[in-house]
Amino acid sequence: MRGEPIFVGLQVADDALRIDLAAFFSAQMGYQLQSLHDAALPQLMIIDLERDWNQTLTRIQTIRSRSPHTEIFATAATADASVLLNVLRAGVQEFLPQPVQKEELYDALERFEMRYQDKVSSSDGRGKLINMLGGKGGVGTTTLAVNLAVSLQEINPASSVVLVDLNLQFGDVALYLDLEPMYTFGDITSDPSRFDEAFLTSLLSRHPSGLYVLPSADRMIEMNLQTVECIERSLEVLQRRFDYVILDSGHLIDDITATALNRTSTLLLISTLTLPAVRNTKRLTNFLSEVNYPNDRIEIIINRYKSKYEISLQDFKNSLKQEPFCIIPNDYTTVSNSVSKGRSLSMINRQAKITKSIKNLAIKLSEGKQKKSLFSRLFKRNK
């Protein structure tokens, strides 16, 4: 099945069930039980639902925050529909009713292995997923995400680019592009049985630049329906369909953005040279290091740069111990004009330094990505 085993952890209070599960996984080729005392979390964790739901939710959230790559199976003797819905929203991928039947466990593992193989082979034949995450709110993440996506489309018109607004509560991507979308992320949950490439593509809006956009949901009830599985399946489909998938993830790490991190090819952390932004960006990089997120995927962008700021560029480098990947100059007038008119920076002022800087960022990010032949692109789009 694989060269290296998949490690499994058991957080199960019932002794008999824990012994049965341990025996089951010990007999499975390619799986190995892992002690819960190990510092690193396994690829698969099975936990039982406590009677105290808040305690169970805390356990699930702790696992998700420490290791976004870990999948969680939950098991319980009894659980009502509301509890099941809540654990699925919290990031649980499978539920196993007790007594656990081997057939159901085999089926759950088969689905798990399909997802696992997708993760380990995420780069081959799939679009590059560029995830943009702010060190704090207000550092210009949406402005950069929108204009980076437009620039990627403009520098290579033959490529396909989609911009996804993962800031599910306060997303402004559609506003920044002056789009009035017929559909949003909320419509993905309207008919799960139709979830495929054709269905998802039909929900996208098209910008005049050629860029495709998936806006965040408008209504709170739709936001609450977004689940980890929904986000994971959406990104999987979009990576098969598009050459570049750009995510505006806001500035918070939650179950949704943690799921996106699993599939991220390049994580762009956005900061400014202000004390709160630098402090929070450092906290964020420390957190990612603690959960063993690959450092070679992380690049730091300094936005709104000007020579006289409260923190110098050298102090920033000393604090983060990392060279910025790109420095975007401050240009309040051009950006304000762009946002108020719902037009990209390249449409407002193609010769502005900020526009050229974002274009150079797009060129750097597209370097090394093989261009597909016309035949392969047409075949891909008409599958």
Stockholm file with secondary structure:
# STOCKHOLM 1.0

chainA/1-383         MRGEPIFVGLQVADDALRIDLAAFFSAQMGYQLQSLHDAALPQLMIIDLERDWNQTLTRIQTIRSRSPHTEIFATAATADASVLLNVLRAGVQEFLPQPVQKEELYDALERFEMRYQDKVSSSDGRGKLINMLGGKGGVGTTTLAVNLAVSLQEINPASSVVLVDLNLQFGDVALYLDLEPMYTFGDITSDPSRFDEAFLTSLLSRHPSGLYVLPSADRMIEMNLQTVECIERSLEVLQRRFDYVILDSGHLIDDITATALNRTSTLLLISTLTLPAVRNTKRLTNFLSEVNYPNDRIEIIINRYKSKYEISLQDFKNSLKQEPFCIIPNDYTTVSNSVSKGRSLSMINRQAKITKSIKNLAIKLSEGKQKKSLFSRLFKRNK
#=GR chainA/1-383 SS CCSSCEEEEEECCCHHHHHHHHHHHHTSTTEEECCTTSSSCCSEEEEECCSSHHHHHHHHHHHHHHCTTCEEEEEESCCCHHHHHHHHHHTCCEEEESSCCHHHHHHHHHHHHHHHHHHHTCSTTSCEEEEEEESSTTSSHHHHHHHHHHHHHHHCTTSCEEEEECCTTTCCHHHHTTCCCSCCGGGGGGCGGGCSHHHHHHTCEECTTSCEEECCCSSHHHHHTCCHHHHHHHHHHHHHHCSEEEEECTTCCCHHHHHHHHHCSEEEEEECSSHHHHHHHHHHHHHHHHTTCCGGGEEEEEEEECSSCSSCHHHHHHHHTSCCSEEEECCHHHHHHHHHHTCCHHHHCTTSHHHHHHHHHHHHHHTTCCCCCHHHHHHHHTC
#=GC SS_cons         CCSSCEEEEEECCCHHHHHHHHHHHHTSTTEEECCTTSSSCCSEEEEECCSSHHHHHHHHHHHHHHCTTCEEEEEESCCCHHHHHHHHHHTCCEEEESSCCHHHHHHHHHHHHHHHHHHHTCSTTSCEEEEEEESSTTSSHHHHHHHHHHHHHHHCTTSCEEEEECCTTTCCHHHHTTCCCSCCGGGGGGCGGGCSHHHHHHTCEECTTSCEEECCCSSHHHHHTCCHHHHHHHHHHHHHHCSEEEEECTTCCCHHHHHHHHHCSEEEEEECSSHHHHHHHHHHHHHHHHTTCCGGGEEEEEEEECSSCSSCHHHHHHHHTSCCSEEEECCHHHHHHHHHHTCCHHHHCTTSHHHHHHHHHHHHHHTTCCCCCHHHHHHHHTC
//
